[in-house]
């Protein structure tokens, strides 16, 4: 699982305005051939050229996120080839980026992975975010949000019980002498 806390501007759902800032967008003053970003596996020069352009791009992160979130497996996106993105595609639902969680709690409508959605629920529970607000943030019903809060409360309680039991068991071990009898 990948966990980050890096501050970033995450694109909102359905937002494609970042593409206007992309280095790969051809304009009158920037005649980039889009085919550069779709090289064959043996075209090392084209791959190097595309990656060089991506390295200069101010929206490379948004491009990579868009490719991963939409399942786009073609071409070079965000500075990575199809092969380099493949492991990221398989682990995307485990990504946990707290800056995305915080943006969501602040009301931004961004794409979240399963792990990030769970983190939003936990943070919302701990911060006493009302059920109605959680439902709005996650685009779910209030009943579902209430259910998620109940599951979170139960998980926290079970974790505390398990930790208490472990501490008690460790304390019992320390209070016994070498013969296993109480000291």
N, CA and C atoms as a LAMMPS dump frame, in Angstrom:
ITEM: TIMESTEP
0
ITEM: NUMBER OF ATOMS
549
ITEM: BOX BOUNDS ff ff ff
-5.0000000000000000e+02 5.0000000000000000e+02
-5.0000000000000000e+02 5.0000000000000000e+02
-5.0000000000000000e+02 5.0000000000000000e+02
ITEM: ATOMS id mol type element x y z
1 1 1 N 0.844 -1.168 0
2 1 2 C 0 0 0
3 1 3 C 0.891 1.233 0
4 2 1 N 0.536 2.225 -0.802
5 2 2 C 1.272 3.461 -0.878
6 2 3 C 0.543 4.503 -0.055
7 3 1 N 1.26 5.151 0.847
8 3 2 C 0.674 6.197 1.668
9 3 3 C 1.505 7.453 1.485
10 4 1 N 0.844 8.569 1.169
11 4 2 C 1.556 9.827 1.026
12 4 3 C 0.794 10.92 1.743
13 5 1 N 1.48 11.998 1.998
14 5 2 C 0.857 13.168 2.597
15 5 3 C 1.243 14.416 1.827
16 6 1 N 1.79 14.24 0.639
17 6 2 C 2.275 15.374 -0.126
18 6 3 C 1.137 16.311 -0.515
19 7 1 N 1.347 17.619 -0.343
20 7 2 C 0.311 18.548 -0.759
21 7 3 C 0.241 18.567 -2.278
22 8 1 N -0.93 18.548 -2.791
23 8 2 C -1.102 18.555 -4.237
24 8 3 C -2.466 19.125 -4.555
25 9 1 N -2.621 19.572 -5.777
26 9 2 C -3.933 19.993 -6.227
27 9 3 C -4.48 18.827 -7.019
28 10 1 N -5.479 18.194 -6.47
29 10 2 C -6.046 17.025 -7.119
30 10 3 C -7.187 17.458 -8.019
31 11 1 N -7.274 16.813 -9.149
32 11 2 C -8.347 17.169 -10.072
33 11 3 C -9.672 16.673 -9.518
34 12 1 N -10.687 17.436 -9.76
35 12 2 C -12.01 17.039 -9.296
36 12 3 C -12.607 16.064 -10.301
37 13 1 N -13.644 15.355 -9.88
38 13 2 C -14.291 14.394 -10.767
39 13 3 C -14.8 15.114 -12.012
40 14 1 N -14.493 14.557 -13.151
41 14 2 C -14.949 15.132 -14.415
42 14 3 C -14.161 16.338 -14.883
43 15 1 N -13.146 16.749 -14.139
44 15 2 C -12.343 17.918 -14.497
45 15 3 C -11.268 17.511 -15.498
46 16 1 N -11.317 18.142 -16.663
47 16 2 C -10.307 17.878 -17.692
48 16 3 C -9.545 19.154 -18.044
49 17 1 N -9.756 20.213 -17.264
50 17 2 C -9.099 21.483 -17.571
51 17 3 C -7.587 21.401 -17.443
52 18 1 N -7.102 20.444 -16.651
53 18 2 C -5.658 20.282 -16.503
54 18 3 C -4.995 19.99 -17.846
55 19 1 N -5.751 19.394 -18.775
56 19 2 C -5.182 19.026 -20.076
57 19 3 C -4.742 20.256 -20.871
58 20 1 N -5.376 21.407 -20.596
59 20 2 C -4.988 22.635 -21.292
60 20 3 C -3.571 23.061 -20.935
61 21 1 N -3.08 22.647 -19.765
62 21 2 C -1.737 23.018 -19.313
63 21 3 C -0.697 21.962 -19.668
64 22 1 N -1.125 20.856 -20.244
65 22 2 C -0.216 19.745 -20.529
66 22 3 C 0.757 20.098 -21.653
67 23 1 N 1.997 19.709 -21.475
68 23 2 C 3.039 19.948 -22.472
69 23 3 C 2.731 19.194 -23.768
70 24 1 N 2.018 18.096 -23.675
71 24 2 C 1.732 17.275 -24.856
72 24 3 C 0.565 17.801 -25.693
73 25 1 N -0.121 18.835 -25.225
74 25 2 C -1.228 19.4 -25.989
75 25 3 C -0.678 20.248 -27.122
76 26 1 N -0.943 19.86 -28.376
77 26 2 C -0.406 20.632 -29.498
78 26 3 C -1.113 21.987 -29.635
79 27 1 N -0.317 23.016 -29.836
80 27 2 C -0.838 24.355 -30.091
81 27 3 C -0.064 24.948 -31.261
82 28 1 N -0.44 26.143 -31.657
83 28 2 C 0.253 26.837 -32.751
84 28 3 C 1.728 27.041 -32.404
85 29 1 N 1.999 27.309 -31.129
86 29 2 C 3.366 27.595 -30.696
87 29 3 C 4.079 26.361 -30.147
88 30 1 N 3.362 25.276 -29.983
89 30 2 C 3.934 24.045 -29.437
90 30 3 C 3.447 22.866 -30.283
91 31 1 N 4.041 22.687 -31.469
92 31 2 C 3.569 21.638 -32.386
93 31 3 C 4.06 20.241 -31.978
94 32 1 N 3.422 19.674 -30.958
95 32 2 C 3.795 18.354 -30.47
96 32 3 C 2.99 17.305 -31.237
97 33 1 N 3.688 16.265 -31.694
98 33 2 C 3.016 15.167 -32.388
99 33 3 C 2.448 14.21 -31.34
100 34 1 N 1.125 14.067 -31.249
101 34 2 C 0.529 13.17 -30.251
102 34 3 C 1.018 11.732 -30.361
103 35 1 N 1.435 11.32 -31.541
104 35 2 C 1.926 9.949 -31.726
105 35 3 C 3.21 9.679 -30.935
106 36 1 N 3.892 10.747 -30.536
107 36 2 C 5.101 10.606 -29.717
108 36 3 C 4.794 9.846 -28.429
109 37 1 N 3.571 9.996 -27.932
110 37 2 C 3.192 9.397 -26.654
111 37 3 C 2.611 7.994 -26.781
112 38 1 N 2.662 7.467 -28.014
113 38 2 C 2.179 6.11 -28.258
114 38 3 C 3.217 5.312 -29.041
115 39 1 N 4.437 5.21 -28.471
116 39 2 C 5.505 4.494 -29.173
117 39 3 C 5.337 2.981 -29.046
118 40 1 N 5.964 2.281 -29.972
119 40 2 C 6.022 0.83 -29.869
120 40 3 C 7.042 0.457 -28.805
121 41 1 N 7.013 -0.774 -28.325
122 41 2 C 7.926 -1.184 -27.255
123 41 3 C 9.401 -1.062 -27.618
124 42 1 N 9.723 -1.115 -28.883
125 42 2 C 11.129 -1.057 -29.313
126 42 3 C 11.57 0.344 -29.735
127 43 1 N 10.687 1.325 -29.642
128 43 2 C 11.021 2.682 -30.091
129 43 3 C 11.579 3.506 -28.919
130 44 1 N 12.812 3.211 -28.564
131 44 2 C 13.453 3.842 -27.399
132 44 3 C 13.574 5.35 -27.554
133 45 1 N 13.83 5.831 -28.76
134 45 2 C 13.966 7.272 -28.97
135 45 3 C 12.646 7.995 -28.71
136 46 1 N 11.547 7.419 -29.209
137 46 2 C 10.234 8.029 -28.986
138 46 3 C 9.871 8.004 -27.497
139 47 1 N 10.2 6.914 -26.831
140 47 2 C 9.922 6.796 -25.396
141 47 3 C 10.707 7.858 -24.633
142 48 1 N 11.984 8.015 -24.954
143 48 2 C 12.824 9.017 -24.283
144 48 3 C 12.303 10.427 -24.547
145 49 1 N 11.883 10.703 -25.78
146 49 2 C 11.339 12.021 -26.117
147 49 3 C 10.07 12.301 -25.317
148 50 1 N 9.167 11.335 -25.284
149 50 2 C 7.904 11.513 -24.556
150 50 3 C 8.156 11.708 -23.065
151 51 1 N 9.043 10.905 -22.491
152 51 2 C 9.349 11.025 -21.066
153 51 3 C 10.023 12.366 -20.765
154 52 1 N 10.842 12.846 -21.689
155 52 2 C 11.476 14.158 -21.524
156 52 3 C 10.447 15.275 -21.49
157 53 1 N 9.435 15.182 -22.354
158 53 2 C 8.361 16.17 -22.345
159 53 3 C 7.546 16.077 -21.053
160 54 1 N 7.265 14.865 -20.629
161 54 2 C 6.502 14.67 -19.384
162 54 3 C 7.255 15.24 -18.181
163 55 1 N 8.582 15.131 -18.203
164 55 2 C 9.378 15.632 -17.082
165 55 3 C 9.25 17.151 -16.941
166 56 1 N 8.9 17.834 -18.023
167 56 2 C 8.744 19.291 -18.004
168 56 3 C 7.299 19.715 -17.746
169 57 1 N 6.397 18.768 -17.702
170 57 2 C 4.97 19.067 -17.675
171 57 3 C 4.486 19.445 -16.269
172 58 1 N 3.779 20.559 -16.139
173 58 2 C 3.29 20.973 -14.822
174 58 3 C 2.102 20.143 -14.323
175 59 1 N 1.502 19.356 -15.192
176 59 2 C 0.334 18.567 -14.784
177 59 3 C 0.578 17.065 -14.949
178 60 1 N 1.832 16.65 -14.883
179 60 2 C 2.167 15.228 -15.048
180 60 3 C 1.478 14.378 -13.984
181 61 1 N 1.402 14.872 -12.752
182 61 2 C 0.751 14.122 -11.669
183 61 3 C -0.736 13.928 -11.962
184 62 1 N -1.396 14.982 -12.415
185 62 2 C -2.821 14.886 -12.762
186 62 3 C -3.015 13.92 -13.917
187 63 1 N -2.099 13.932 -14.873
188 63 2 C -2.163 13.027 -16.022
189 63 3 C -2.04 11.571 -15.572
190 64 1 N -1.069 11.313 -14.699
191 64 2 C -0.878 9.958 -14.188
192 64 3 C -2.094 9.521 -13.376
193 65 1 N -2.587 10.388 -12.5
194 65 2 C -3.784 10.059 -11.716
195 65 3 C -4.966 9.745 -12.621
196 66 1 N -5.157 10.555 -13.655
197 66 2 C -6.271 10.325 -14.58
198 66 3 C -6.134 8.975 -15.267
199 67 1 N -4.925 8.641 -15.683
200 67 2 C -4.709 7.351 -16.356
201 67 3 C -5.003 6.194 -15.404
202 68 1 N -4.563 6.308 -14.16
203 68 2 C -4.779 5.233 -13.193
204 68 3 C -6.255 5.13 -12.794
205 69 1 N -6.889 6.267 -12.573
206 69 2 C -8.27 6.273 -12.114
207 69 3 C -9.256 5.832 -13.188
208 70 1 N -8.919 6.067 -14.445
209 70 2 C -9.815 5.664 -15.532
210 70 3 C -9.428 4.325 -16.142
211 71 1 N -8.321 3.758 -15.684
212 71 2 C -7.888 2.469 -16.213
213 71 3 C -7.234 2.561 -17.582
214 72 1 N -6.783 3.75 -17.953
215 72 2 C -6.141 3.949 -19.257
216 72 3 C -4.796 3.238 -19.265
217 73 1 N -4.646 2.265 -20.128
218 73 2 C -3.41 1.489 -20.191
219 73 3 C -2.642 1.705 -21.489
220 74 1 N -2.979 2.752 -22.239
221 74 2 C -2.329 2.986 -23.527
222 74 3 C -1.437 4.216 -23.493
223 75 1 N -0.27 4.11 -24.109
224 75 2 C 0.624 5.241 -24.268
225 75 3 C 1.363 5.627 -23.003
226 76 1 N 2.124 6.69 -23.139
227 76 2 C 2.883 7.226 -22.015
228 76 3 C 2.021 8.298 -21.366
229 77 1 N 1.768 8.133 -20.085
230 77 2 C 0.928 9.07 -19.329
231 77 3 C 1.634 9.396 -18.028
232 78 1 N 1.726 10.677 -17.713
233 78 2 C 2.365 11.081 -16.465
234 78 3 C 3.829 10.686 -16.384
235 79 1 N 4.467 10.506 -17.516
236 79 2 C 5.886 10.156 -17.542
237 79 3 C 6.181 8.676 -17.424
238 80 1 N 5.14 7.847 -17.421
239 80 2 C 5.35 6.401 -17.298
240 80 3 C 4.795 5.676 -18.517
241 81 1 N 5.505 4.639 -18.92
242 81 2 C 5.038 3.802 -20.03
243 81 3 C 3.923 2.88 -19.534
244 82 1 N 3.295 2.201 -20.466
245 82 2 C 2.234 1.25 -20.125
246 82 3 C 2.746 0.192 -19.151
247 83 1 N 3.947 -0.301 -19.415
248 83 2 C 4.528 -1.344 -18.572
249 83 3 C 4.848 -0.814 -17.173
250 84 1 N 5.318 0.42 -17.099
251 84 2 C 5.659 1.012 -15.8
252 84 3 C 4.411 1.315 -14.971
253 85 1 N 3.297 1.616 -15.657
254 85 2 C 2.047 1.91 -14.939
255 85 3 C 1.303 0.654 -14.513
256 86 1 N 1.587 -0.47 -15.134
257 86 2 C 0.829 -1.696 -14.857
258 86 3 C 0.767 -2.053 -13.37
259 87 1 N 1.891 -2.068 -12.634
260 87 2 C 1.787 -2.394 -11.205
261 87 3 C 0.969 -1.357 -10.427
262 88 1 N 1.015 -0.106 -10.874
263 88 2 C 0.226 0.929 -10.202
264 88 3 C -1.271 0.694 -10.422
265 89 1 N -1.615 0.25 -11.636
266 89 2 C -3.026 -0.057 -11.933
267 89 3 C -3.542 -1.156 -11.016
268 90 1 N -2.722 -2.167 -10.779
269 90 2 C -3.195 -3.294 -9.973
270 90 3 C -3.316 -2.925 -8.501
271 91 1 N -2.582 -1.88 -8.057
272 91 2 C -2.62 -1.494 -6.644
273 91 3 C -3.356 -0.183 -6.389
274 92 1 N -4.026 0.364 -7.401
275 92 2 C -4.64 1.685 -7.258
276 92 3 C -5.643 1.736 -6.11
277 93 1 N -6.407 0.687 -5.881
278 93 2 C -7.41 0.73 -4.823
279 93 3 C -6.809 0.725 -3.426
280 94 1 N -5.515 0.413 -3.312
281 94 2 C -4.845 0.427 -2.017
282 94 3 C -4.116 1.745 -1.756
283 95 1 N -4.117 2.628 -2.759
284 95 2 C -3.422 3.91 -2.584
285 95 3 C -4.097 4.685 -1.455
286 96 1 N -3.288 5.257 -0.581
287 96 2 C -3.793 6.067 0.516
288 96 3 C -2.983 7.353 0.567
289 97 1 N -3.556 8.387 0.001
290 97 2 C -2.911 9.694 -0.058
291 97 3 C -3.72 10.625 0.842
292 98 1 N -3.152 10.978 1.987
293 98 2 C -3.887 11.785 2.955
294 98 3 C -4.222 13.175 2.436
295 99 1 N -3.459 13.685 1.474
296 99 2 C -3.825 14.984 0.911
297 99 3 C -5.147 14.869 0.151
298 100 1 N -5.411 13.708 -0.458
299 100 2 C -6.692 13.487 -1.136
300 100 3 C -7.814 13.36 -0.104
301 101 1 N -7.533 12.692 1.005
302 101 2 C -8.512 12.551 2.09
303 101 3 C -8.859 13.934 2.636
304 102 1 N -7.83 14.738 2.907
305 102 2 C -8.058 16.083 3.447
306 102 3 C -8.82 16.962 2.462
307 103 1 N -8.484 16.857 1.171
308 103 2 C -9.22 17.627 0.157
309 103 3 C -10.689 17.235 0.15
310 104 1 N -10.965 15.956 0.295
311 104 2 C -12.357 15.498 0.31
312 104 3 C -13.08 16.038 1.529
313 105 1 N -12.447 15.957 2.689
314 105 2 C -13.065 16.478 3.906
315 105 3 C -13.301 17.982 3.817
316 106 1 N -12.477 18.659 3.027
317 106 2 C -12.648 20.096 2.823
318 106 3 C -13.746 20.401 1.808
319 107 1 N -14.295 19.352 1.194
320 107 2 C -15.416 19.561 0.278
321 107 3 C -15.097 19.44 -1.195
322 108 1 N -13.841 19.121 -1.541
323 108 2 C -13.497 18.95 -2.956
324 108 3 C -13.991 17.607 -3.436
325 109 1 N -14.482 17.57 -4.628
326 109 2 C -15.082 16.382 -5.221
327 109 3 C -14.036 15.663 -6.074
328 110 1 N -13.22 14.817 -5.422
329 110 2 C -12.143 14.148 -6.149
330 110 3 C -12.345 12.637 -6.126
331 111 1 N -11.688 11.983 -7.034
332 111 2 C -11.752 10.523 -7.125
333 111 3 C -10.988 9.933 -5.946
334 112 1 N -11.615 8.988 -5.237
335 112 2 C -10.97 8.339 -4.095
336 112 3 C -10.865 6.844 -4.329
337 113 1 N -9.81 6.261 -3.822
338 113 2 C -9.668 4.809 -3.838
339 113 3 C -10.441 4.242 -2.652
340 114 1 N -10.554 2.93 -2.6
341 114 2 C -11.238 2.3 -1.461
342 114 3 C -10.555 2.669 -0.144
343 115 1 N -9.221 2.609 -0.132
344 115 2 C -8.482 2.936 1.09
345 115 3 C -8.711 4.391 1.492
346 116 1 N -8.757 5.286 0.524
347 116 2 C -8.986 6.702 0.824
348 116 3 C -10.412 6.936 1.317
349 117 1 N -11.376 6.216 0.761
350 117 2 C -12.766 6.342 1.237
351 117 3 C -12.867 5.89 2.693
352 118 1 N -12.194 4.783 3.029
353 118 2 C -12.199 4.322 4.424
354 118 3 C -11.551 5.365 5.339
355 119 1 N -10.485 5.992 4.859
356 119 2 C -9.809 7.014 5.651
357 119 3 C -10.696 8.248 5.844
358 120 1 N -11.485 8.588 4.842
359 120 2 C -12.426 9.709 4.978
360 120 3 C -13.454 9.388 6.057
361 121 1 N -13.972 8.162 6.041
362 121 2 C -14.959 7.766 7.049
363 121 3 C -14.341 7.825 8.45
364 122 1 N -13.144 7.276 8.615
365 122 2 C -12.488 7.277 9.921
366 122 3 C -12.212 8.708 10.394
367 123 1 N -11.677 9.532 9.515
368 123 2 C -11.395 10.922 9.88
369 123 3 C -12.692 11.66 10.187
370 124 1 N -13.723 11.417 9.392
371 124 2 C -15.014 12.049 9.646
372 124 3 C -15.581 11.64 10.99
373 125 1 N -15.449 10.374 11.333
374 125 2 C -15.925 9.876 12.624
375 125 3 C -15.167 10.542 13.771
376 126 1 N -13.847 10.584 13.637
377 126 2 C -13.012 11.165 14.702
378 126 3 C -13.211 12.672 14.845
379 127 1 N -13.561 13.334 13.741
380 127 2 C -13.741 14.781 13.766
381 127 3 C -15.207 15.176 13.97
382 128 1 N -16.052 14.195 14.258
383 128 2 C -17.488 14.442 14.462
384 128 3 C -18.152 15.128 13.275
385 129 1 N -17.758 14.733 12.072
386 129 2 C -18.417 15.238 10.869
387 129 3 C -19.831 14.664 10.86
388 130 1 N -20.841 15.492 10.7
389 130 2 C -22.217 14.981 10.704
390 130 3 C -22.449 13.942 9.602
391 131 1 N -23.354 13.033 9.874
392 131 2 C -23.687 11.966 8.922
393 131 3 C -24.105 12.556 7.581
394 132 1 N -24.872 13.624 7.612
395 132 2 C -25.345 14.253 6.375
396 132 3 C -24.178 14.739 5.532
397 133 1 N -23.174 15.333 6.193
398 133 2 C -21.997 15.849 5.473
399 133 3 C -21.177 14.695 4.89
400 134 1 N -20.996 13.63 5.67
401 134 2 C -20.259 12.474 5.164
402 134 3 C -20.963 11.9 3.937
403 135 1 N -22.278 11.804 4.013
404 135 2 C -23.043 11.284 2.878
405 135 3 C -22.828 12.162 1.649
406 136 1 N -22.846 13.464 1.839
407 136 2 C -22.638 14.384 0.727
408 136 3 C -21.222 14.26 0.17
409 137 1 N -20.23 14.165 1.056
410 137 2 C -18.83 14.067 0.623
411 137 3 C -18.574 12.811 -0.202
412 138 1 N -19.164 11.686 0.224
413 138 2 C -18.903 10.406 -0.44
414 138 3 C -19.95 10.043 -1.493
415 139 1 N -20.934 10.91 -1.667
416 139 2 C -21.997 10.669 -2.666
417 139 3 C -22.748 9.372 -2.371
418 140 1 N -23.137 9.226 -1.099
419 140 2 C -23.875 8.044 -0.669
420 140 3 C -25.108 8.51 0.105
421 141 1 N -25.983 7.581 0.428
422 141 2 C -27.156 7.946 1.208
423 141 3 C -26.767 8.181 2.664
424 142 1 N -27.618 8.904 3.369
425 142 2 C -27.357 9.135 4.79
426 142 3 C -27.409 7.818 5.562
427 143 1 N -28.277 6.898 5.138
428 143 2 C -28.35 5.592 5.797
429 143 3 C -27.031 4.84 5.644
430 144 1 N -26.451 4.897 4.464
431 144 2 C -25.172 4.23 4.23
432 144 3 C -24.068 4.894 5.052
433 145 1 N -24.083 6.221 5.12
434 145 2 C -23.089 6.942 5.915
435 145 3 C -23.211 6.559 7.391
436 146 1 N -24.431 6.457 7.885
437 146 2 C -24.649 6.049 9.266
438 146 3 C -24.129 4.637 9.506
439 147 1 N -24.357 3.754 8.552
440 147 2 C -23.849 2.38 8.648
441 147 3 C -22.323 2.377 8.698
442 148 1 N -21.679 3.197 7.864
443 148 2 C -20.216 3.274 7.862
444 148 3 C -19.692 3.788 9.198
445 149 1 N -20.381 4.762 9.781
446 149 2 C -19.976 5.255 11.099
447 149 3 C -20.134 4.174 12.169
448 150 1 N -21.218 3.412 12.099
449 150 2 C -21.412 2.32 13.073
450 150 3 C -20.309 1.286 12.934
451 151 1 N -19.972 0.908 11.699
452 151 2 C -18.898 -0.068 11.465
453 151 3 C -17.557 0.471 11.974
454 152 1 N -17.326 1.748 11.782
455 152 2 C -16.084 2.37 12.249
456 152 3 C -16.021 2.358 13.772
457 153 1 N -17.125 2.736 14.42
458 153 2 C -17.181 2.729 15.884
459 153 3 C -16.918 1.321 16.418
460 154 1 N -17.526 0.313 15.77
461 154 2 C -17.339 -1.084 16.174
462 154 3 C -15.883 -1.51 15.986
463 155 1 N -15.28 -1.144 14.864
464 155 2 C -13.882 -1.523 14.597
465 155 3 C -12.939 -0.878 15.616
466 156 1 N -13.195 0.369 15.954
467 156 2 C -12.358 1.046 16.952
468 156 3 C -12.509 0.367 18.305
469 157 1 N -13.739 0.031 18.683
470 157 2 C -13.988 -0.632 19.966
471 157 3 C -13.3 -1.992 20.009
472 158 1 N -13.403 -2.774 18.933
473 158 2 C -12.758 -4.095 18.884
474 158 3 C -11.238 -3.969 18.951
475 159 1 N -10.687 -2.961 18.292
476 159 2 C -9.241 -2.747 18.328
477 159 3 C -8.798 -2.408 19.75
478 160 1 N -9.58 -1.577 20.444
479 160 2 C -9.242 -1.224 21.824
480 160 3 C -9.33 -2.435 22.742
481 161 1 N -10.334 -3.266 22.555
482 161 2 C -10.48 -4.483 23.369
483 161 3 C -9.29 -5.408 23.141
484 162 1 N -8.894 -5.585 21.888
485 162 2 C -7.756 -6.455 21.57
486 162 3 C -6.464 -5.901 22.17
487 163 1 N -6.274 -4.587 22.095
488 163 2 C -5.07 -3.982 22.676
489 163 3 C -5.056 -4.14 24.191
490 164 1 N -6.208 -3.941 24.829
491 164 2 C -6.294 -4.117 26.281
492 164 3 C -5.987 -5.561 26.67
493 165 1 N -6.526 -6.507 25.912
494 165 2 C -6.28 -7.92 26.196
495 165 3 C -4.798 -8.254 26.029
496 166 1 N -4.154 -7.701 25.026
497 166 2 C -2.731 -7.95 24.795
498 166 3 C -1.898 -7.368 25.942
499 167 1 N -2.268 -6.164 26.399
500 167 2 C -1.541 -5.55 27.517
501 167 3 C -1.724 -6.375 28.792
502 168 1 N -2.933 -6.852 29.019
503 168 2 C -3.211 -7.66 30.201
504 168 3 C -2.425 -8.963 30.154
505 169 1 N -2.401 -9.604 28.983
506 169 2 C -1.656 -10.859 28.831
507 169 3 C -0.165 -10.625 29.055
508 170 1 N 0.359 -9.53 28.544
509 170 2 C 1.78 -9.214 28.734
510 170 3 C 2.061 -8.941 30.201
511 171 1 N 1.142 -8.263 30.889
512 171 2 C 1.308 -7.988 32.319
513 171 3 C 1.277 -9.267 33.134
514 172 1 N 0.407 -10.214 32.765
515 172 2 C 0.338 -11.498 33.475
516 172 3 C 1.643 -12.261 33.326
517 173 1 N 2.241 -12.21 32.149
518 173 2 C 3.507 -12.91 31.918
519 173 3 C 4.607 -12.331 32.801
520 174 1 N 4.598 -11.014 33.002
521 174 2 C 5.631 -10.377 33.815
522 174 3 C 5.457 -10.676 35.297
523 175 1 N 4.247 -10.975 35.726
524 175 2 C 3.976 -11.22 37.147
525 175 3 C 4.157 -12.678 37.549
526 176 1 N 4.645 -13.51 36.695
527 176 2 C 4.837 -14.929 37.02
528 176 3 C 6.333 -15.22 37.158
529 177 1 N 6.665 -16.085 38.104
530 177 2 C 8.084 -16.439 38.225
531 177 3 C 8.415 -17.552 37.226
532 178 1 N 9.597 -18.062 37.298
533 178 2 C 10.072 -19.068 36.334
534 178 3 C 9.266 -20.367 36.379
535 179 1 N 8.509 -20.608 37.439
536 179 2 C 7.748 -21.856 37.56
537 179 3 C 6.297 -21.694 37.09
538 180 1 N 5.97 -20.506 36.602
539 180 2 C 4.623 -20.289 36.099
540 180 3 C 3.611 -20.016 37.187
541 181 1 N 4.066 -19.744 38.407
542 181 2 C 3.133 -19.438 39.474
543 181 3 C 3.112 -17.931 39.715
544 182 1 N 2.056 -17.467 40.277
545 182 2 C 1.944 -16.042 40.55
546 182 3 C 2.994 -15.611 41.546
547 183 1 N 3.592 -14.486 41.359
548 183 2 C 4.654 -13.987 42.255
549 183 3 C 4.077 -13.414 43.521
